[in-house]
Amino acid sequence: MGNGYFDLAGRVAIVTGCSSGLGVQMARALASQGCSIVAMARRQNLIDEVAESITKEYGVNAVGIPCDITDTDRVNAAVDEVVEKFGRIDILINNAGTGSGATPAEDVEDSQFEGEVAIDLTGSFKVARAVAKKAMIPAGYGRIINISSMYGLVGNNIAPAAAYHAAKGGVVNLTRALATEWGNKGITVNAICPGYFETPLTKETLDSEFFQQYARTMIPLNRYGREGELDTAAIFLSSPASTYVNGVILPVDGGYTAM
C-alpha cells in the first residue's frame, strides 16, 4: 500500500471540469497524495495553467487535455490520448457540469432542460463509458467518482432548478447502475453530492444576505462548505484501499440533506 491507505503514487487520474472551482481543488487533493493528473475542460489555456501549477506545487506529472464532454468523438479521442501518454487510467472524477440558473419549472425551455441533461448526465456517462472501455475494464481496476449534488437527492423551494435536479438525480442512479455492472470488473463507482460551496459559479448567489440567512436556517453546520472540505471525500473514494466501497452516494453538505 506504499505510504498508507491514501497513497496514490503511480496512479493516473482524469478530472473533468478541471479549469476552476471544485474540480481544481479535487485534482490538487489527489496530486498531494502523489497522483498524476489529467486536467480536462474545454479551454486549453485554463487547464494548462492548472496543470502547470499542480506540477510546480506537488512535483507530479500533470497535463491539460481539452475536452467537451458532450462531444462523443472528442471524449473518445481525449481518453485515447491519456492512455497513449500514461498507459493507464486509474481514477476518473466526473466533475464537469453546469447550472443553468434558477427558472420556474413552468417557464423552462426545452433547450435549457436538454442542455443541462446533456452536460451533467449524458456527458458524465460518455466519459465513464470511454474510460471503462479503453482503460479500466482491460486493467481490471478503476475508481470512478461522479460529482452529483445534494440537489440530486432532494428538491428545493428557494431557487427553482428542475432541470438541474433531474440531471443530478440521474447521476445518482447512473452511479448505482454502473457500480452494479462494473463491480465484478474491479471498478468501483461512487458519487459525491456536494452542498453549497463557494466557487466562481456560485459566489454571487451565496454572498447575498438572503441566501446567507437561508444557509443558517437549513445547514446544521450553519455555514457553506469551505475550500478543501471536499478533498478528503475525493481522496477516500480514489484510494486503492477503498476496495469494498461501491455504489455509495456521499453527501458532503454540512448536514443539509439530513434535515
N, C-alpha and C positions, 0 to 999 in steps of 0.2 A: 504493500500500500504506500510505499515511499515515505513521505514525511508525516503521514497521518491520514485520517478519514477524508480530508478535503483536498488532498494533494492532486493537482491537475497537470502536473508537469508531463510533457509529451502528448498531451491531448490537444485536439483542434476543435474550436467552437465557431459556428456561424451565429452571428447575432444580426437579425434583420431590424430595420428601423433604427439603425445604429449611427444616425447623424447628430442626434441631440437627445436630451431628456433621459428617460429611464433605460433606453437601450444602451446608451453610452455608460451609464452607471453600472449596469449589469456586466457589460463587456470588461470594464475595469476591475470589477469584483473577481471575475474568472481569471483575468490576467494576473491579479495579485496572488493567485494560487498556482501560477506557472503555466497557465493555458495559452496556447497560440490562438490568436483572434482573427476572424474574418469579419470585418465590418461591412454590412450590406445596407444600402439605401439608394435612392435614385441619384443623388447629387455627388459626383465623384470628388469635387473639391472638399466637401464636408467630411466624407468618410476617409479621405487621405489625411486630413488634419487629425481626425480621431485616432487613426491607426498610428500615425507618427507620434502622437502624444503618449499613447499606450506603450509603444516600443521604448520610448525615452524613459518613461517612469518605471516600467516593470521589467524591461530588458527581455521581453518575449517577442516572438515573431508576430507582427500584426500587419495585415494588409486590408486595403479597401477594394471591394469589388462591387461596381454599380449594378443594381437590380431593381426592376419594377416588378413587384410580386404578383401583379395582375396579369403579367405577360408570360404565358407558359413557356414559350421558346427561350425567353431571356432567363427565366428561373432555371431551366434545364442547362443552359449554357453556363450560367454562373456556378452552378453546383459542379458541373464538369470541370470548370476552371479550378475550383477548390481541390477536387480530387487529384487533378493533374499537379497542382502546386505542392500539396501536402501529403498526398497518398492516403488520406483518411479524413473522415468527419466523425467525431465522437459525440459532439453536443450541438444541438440546434436550439437556439432561443428565438421562437417565432414571435417577435415583438412588434413588427411593423403594423401600424393600424392608423385609423383616422377617427376623428369625432366630428361629425358634420354639423354640429351645433344644435341648439335647442329649438325644436319646431313642434308645435302641437300635432299630434298624430293625424288629425283630420286634414291638416294642411301639408303633410309631407308629400313631395312629388315622387313619382316612380323613380326618377333618375337618382334622387338622393338616397332612397332606400336601397336601390340596386347597387349604387356606388359603395355604400357602407358595407354591404354584404360581400361585394367583390373584393374589397381590400381586407377587411377584418376576418372574414370566414373563409371565402374561397382562396384568397391569397395565402393564408396560413396553411390550408390543405395542399396547395400546389408546391410550396416549399418543403413541407413534411414528406410528401409523396416522392419528390425528386431525391431528397437526402436519404430516405429509407431505401429506395430502389437502387440508387447508384453507389451508396457507401455503407449504410448501416446493416441492411439485410445481408449483403455479401460478407461483411465482417462479423456478423453475429453479435453485434454490440451497438448500443446507442442510447443517448439520453435526449429526449425531445421535451422541451418545455414551452407550452403555448401560453402566451400572455393574454388572458381574458380581462375581466374587470369584475369588481363586486357587482356591477350592473349587469353582468351575465348571470347573476344569481337572484337578483331582486329587481323590482320596479322602483320608480322614484316619483315623487309628487312635487319636485322643485324645479327640475329642468327637463321638460319633455323631450325624450330622445328614443322613440320606439325603434327606429332602425338600428341604433347603437345597441340597445338592449337585445334585440333579436339576433344581431350578428355575434355579439359577445356570448350570448346564451348558446348559440350554435357552436362556438369554440369550446365551451364547457363539455357539451356532449360529443363533439368530434374527438376531444381528448379521450373520453371514455371508450369510444369506438376503436380508436387507433391503439389504445392501451390493451384492449382485449384481443385485437387482431395481431398485434406485433409483439406481445409479451413473450410468446414462445420462441421468438427470434432473437432474444437477448436485448430487446429495445424496450425501455420504459418510456411512457408518455404521461406527463403530468401537466397541470395548469396552475398558474399563479393568477389570483384575482386581486389586483391592487385596488386600494381605496383611493382617497384623494391625495395625490402627491403634486407638489408644485413643480411644474415643468414649463418650458416656454409656451406650450399649448394651453396650459390651464391657469397660468399665473394671474391673468387679468380677472378671470371669474372668481378665483379663490381669494383674491385680495379684497373683494368688495365686502363692506360691512355686513350686508345681508347674508352673504354666504358664510362669513366667519361665525355669525350668530347661529346659523343652521348647524355648522360643524360642532359648535359647543353643545348643542342640544342632541345631536344624532350620533356623535362618535364618543364612545365611552372613554377614550383617552383624551378627549377634549381638544384635539388638535389634528392638523393634517400630517401626513407622512413626511418625514424629513429625508433629505438626500442620504442614501446609503442604507435606508431601512428595508429595502427590497433585496439587498445584496446577499444576505445570509440565506434567504429562501432559494435564490438562484444557485448559490454555491451548493447547498444541501441537495437540491434535485439534480444537479450536474455531477455530483460525486459518484465515482465508481463504486463507493461503499453503499450507496443507496439502492442496492440491488432489488430489494423486495418492495420498494415504494413505487406503485404503478397505478395509474388511473386516479390519482389524487387531485382534488380541486382545493387549492390552498389559498384562502383569503388572507391578504396582508393589508388590513383595513382599519386597524385600531379598535376592532370590535363592532364596526358598523353593522355587519350582517348578523351579528349575534342578537341584535335587538328586534 
